[in-house]
Amino acid sequence: MPSLAGLFFWMNKKIKNINKIIVSKPLKLDCGKTITNFPLAYETYGKLNENKNNAILVFHALTGDQFVAEINPVTKRDGWWVTAVGPGKAIDTNKYFVICANVIGGCMGSLGPSDINKETNQPYGLDFPVITIKDIVRAQESLLDHLGVKKLLCATGGSMGGMQLLQFCTTFPDKSFSAIPIACSSSHSAQNIALNELARQAIMADPIWNNGKYFLKNTQPKNGLAVARMVGHISYLSKQGMQEKFGRKLQEKADYEFSFDADFQVESYLRHQGSSFVERFDANSILYITRAMDYFDLSKQFKGGLVEAFKNQSTKFLVISFSSDWLYTTKENKDIVIALNASGADVSYSEIETDKGHDSFLLNETEFLKTLKAFIDSMYDKFKK
Amino acid sequence: MPSLAGLFFWMNKKIKNINKIIVSKPLKLDCGKTITNFPLAYETYGKLNENKNNAILVFHALTGDQFVAEINPVTKRDGWWVTAVGPGKAIDTNKYFVICANVIGGCMGSLGPSDINKETNQPYGLDFPVITIKDIVRAQESLLDHLGVKKLLCATGGSMGGMQLLQFCTTFPDKSFSAIPIACSSSHSAQNIALNELARQAIMADPIWNNGKYFLKNTQPKNGLAVARMVGHISYLSKQGMQEKFGRKLQEKADYEFSFDADFQVESYLRHQGSSFVERFDANSILYITRAMDYFDLSKQFKGGLVEAFKNQSTKFLVISFSSDWLYTTKENKDIVIALNASGADVSYSEIETDKGHDSFLLNETEFLKTLKAFIDSMYDKFKK
């Protein structure tokens, strides 16, 4: 039998002092099930000002978490968006109050499949309900009340964070003065569903996965999860960026070794990314979160499609894409802009020229960070009035 | 203990009357080991004419085989290139004599890791030597002698077949009057190495793989191999092509089922491709052949690089790429053209506009097939003289 805290006992130990609220209001999920009294973990940076008009909500991506701009207590490495968020940075925490919550379905303190199901006194595993991006976003609403934020200055997020943001703006049209969806899509493409399915199949192919019940042996399907992570890392870089970064460089050897060891640096990189990921992320969480992404199709929620979805938006949008992003292409981001325009919303758009691919939003991309800063600062000037 | 014929006993039974020669001349491989008296399986279509000037050598891709233009005895489906090869087709077998050999390292009759290692009386598994594209091509030389072909009218191949072709033309510069490399590269890119590594890791993550010794239990790592195959199928289609083919269409259901079953058609497609592949292909062969692809870097073989590689070519080249191919891009194919031009070779180039991605060379793409036919027919007119 697993310990009370289940598989992630070791992880929870490491993140003892995690901030969380218990959301008591019942949340009826899209699948029909209801969750209630569930934990929602979050972090904040900076201070909410007296007028409560400097709050920025950040939505994290698939394998991100609430540790945006501080040392991550599990990995002991920098938060995932220190390039953009911090004192004096594009999203300046000397000036703004930044909030980020861990998604439900995740494994960093918010309710997820590694938590204990009170009905069985075991971790949920596949008894966890299948969730959607809308469920994820609705679960976060209470946090704003808890923090005393009536209306956000801005909400932003890249990749799956951008998808949450688009959902947030349509589900709660008056909650944010401005919004910056970055490198995302209003509807998950067939190729992206395929890549997610590949990751899920890699996990489910691992016999340790055991139909999601690996917690019974207090382990996890590391081999399958590592392969799933490699899928991600290939898709986050552009072909050209990968060529420039790795090319055909060999890994600490003078020539081919004619073996199946990691002869090439790119192989070594992928293996490292895979093996380090399994130390920080729950395999079932990958299944649940990728499923939520695949189900995301904003236009499906509204008769009349995407234009209808964005109708009556008072939120001011800046959509940002990266030229070499093949996961969430410029075309997909432009489709959001077109729909926002067609629905009469206030929208501007910026395509950042870079060969760094989808990962660009996490990197020190000067033009991107300048764009981000300029928009947020100008929105603050307007919102204050 | 496995049966004498090892893992692929069942497969070899199915393909009893397979054509093969035994190559008696020792072949020293790039890794330093030597193979000798090894089988090389092949098929031919059409007849060699009296002047022996109508022979066309086709090189197959990663998971292809010698069954180009007839029912494949294992899959019972059409050969992999019936769109291009056959009576009255672009490569007209009423007119030309078409030859295709199974690559060494493969599992369709040529020497591969599922064959019996005479030293151990067990299948080779990982005792099989790591091979290169050059080894693969050199192994095929004897076949032309055996068939009485001194000089080919043309040699062609797509994807890994194109890589073999480029190697063939530089290793045997006088063996073919003309050559048509299709959708390939002179040097495997970092992204393609990464995708191959992903496939290999998926196989090696499967505990059934057992360090290549799955034959001891007369089985194979089906789960891992199926995942590996899914990687391929994602990379063979373009994003747009996949969107048009599958989009977000559901698989025989009216709405999301909120489960991890295949809700989307694209998931069902990938699962089918994965599960059917394991019935016809050996997992260790995938390891060996992908490794050969990754090691392929024609410029590395010649001081002075690619231009030097193509020096003194009398072969007339037509390079063909597909606009939406992201696996072997137009840029990579153009780099071959540029090097051929720089080395003074006779080269023409055609980029076929299509959204069908890398797979285009296997499909009924009218412009592509017309281009192929026109070039081959004109080469025959010149070669006859």
Boltz contact constraints between the chains, C-beta under 6 A:
constraints:
  - contact:
      token1: [A, 31]
      token2: [B, 258]
      max_distance: 6.0
  - contact:
      token1: [A, 130]
      token2: [B, 258]
      max_distance: 6.0
  - contact:
      token1: [A, 189]
      token2: [B, 243]
      max_distance: 6.0
  - contact:
      token1: [A, 190]
      token2: [B, 242]
      max_distance: 6.0
  - contact:
      token1: [A, 190]
      token2: [B, 243]
      max_distance: 6.0
  - contact:
      token1: [A, 190]
      token2: [B, 246]
      max_distance: 6.0
  - contact:
      token1: [A, 190]
      token2: [B, 247]
      max_distance: 6.0
  - contact:
      token1: [A, 190]
      token2: [B, 266]
      max_distance: 6.0
  - contact:
      token1: [A, 191]
      token2: [B, 239]
      max_distance: 6.0
  - contact:
      token1: [A, 191]
      token2: [B, 242]
      max_distance: 6.0
  - contact:
      token1: [A, 193]
      token2: [B, 264]
      max_distance: 6.0
  - contact:
      token1: [A, 193]
      token2: [B, 266]
      max_distance: 6.0
  - contact:
      token1: [A, 194]
      token2: [B, 234]
      max_distance: 6.0
  - contact:
      token1: [A, 194]
      token2: [B, 266]
      max_distance: 6.0
  - contact:
      token1: [A, 197]
      token2: [B, 267]
      max_distance: 6.0
  - contact:
      token1: [A, 197]
      token2: [B, 270]
      max_distance: 6.0
  - contact:
      token1: [A, 198]
      token2: [B, 230]
      max_distance: 6.0
  - contact:
      token1: [A, 201]
      token2: [B, 227]
      max_distance: 6.0
  - contact:
      token1: [A, 202]
      token2: [B, 202]
      max_distance: 6.0
  - contact:
      token1: [A, 202]
      token2: [B, 227]
      max_distance: 6.0
  - contact:
      token1: [A, 205]
      token2: [B, 223]
      max_distance: 6.0
  - contact:
      token1: [A, 205]
      token2: [B, 227]
      max_distance: 6.0
  - contact:
      token1: [A, 223]
      token2: [B, 205]
      max_distance: 6.0
  - contact:
      token1: [A, 227]
      token2: [B, 201]
      max_distance: 6.0
  - contact:
      token1: [A, 227]
      token2: [B, 202]
      max_distance: 6.0
  - contact:
      token1: [A, 227]
      token2: [B, 205]
      max_distance: 6.0
  - contact:
      token1: [A, 230]
      token2: [B, 198]
      max_distance: 6.0
  - contact:
      token1: [A, 234]
      token2: [B, 194]
      max_distance: 6.0
  - contact:
      token1: [A, 239]
      token2: [B, 191]
      max_distance: 6.0
  - contact:
      token1: [A, 242]
      token2: [B, 190]
      max_distance: 6.0
  - contact:
      token1: [A, 242]
      token2: [B, 191]
      max_distance: 6.0
  - contact:
      token1: [A, 243]
      token2: [B, 189]
      max_distance: 6.0
  - contact:
      token1: [A, 243]
      token2: [B, 190]
      max_distance: 6.0
  - contact:
      token1: [A, 246]
      token2: [B, 190]
      max_distance: 6.0
  - contact:
      token1: [A, 247]
      token2: [B, 190]
      max_distance: 6.0
  - contact:
      token1: [A, 256]
      token2: [B, 295]
      max_distance: 6.0
  - contact:
      token1: [A, 258]
      token2: [B, 31]
      max_distance: 6.0
  - contact:
      token1: [A, 258]
      token2: [B, 130]
      max_distance: 6.0
  - contact:
      token1: [A, 264]
      token2: [B, 193]
      max_distance: 6.0
  - contact:
      token1: [A, 266]
      token2: [B, 190]
      max_distance: 6.0
  - contact:
      token1: [A, 266]
      token2: [B, 193]
      max_distance: 6.0
  - contact:
      token1: [A, 266]
      token2: [B, 194]
      max_distance: 6.0
  - contact:
      token1: [A, 267]
      token2: [B, 197]
      max_distance: 6.0
  - contact:
      token1: [A, 270]
      token2: [B, 197]
      max_distance: 6.0
  - contact:
      token1: [A, 295]
      token2: [B, 256]
      max_distance: 6.0
  - contact:
      token1: [A, 297]
      token2: [B, 248]
      max_distance: 6.0
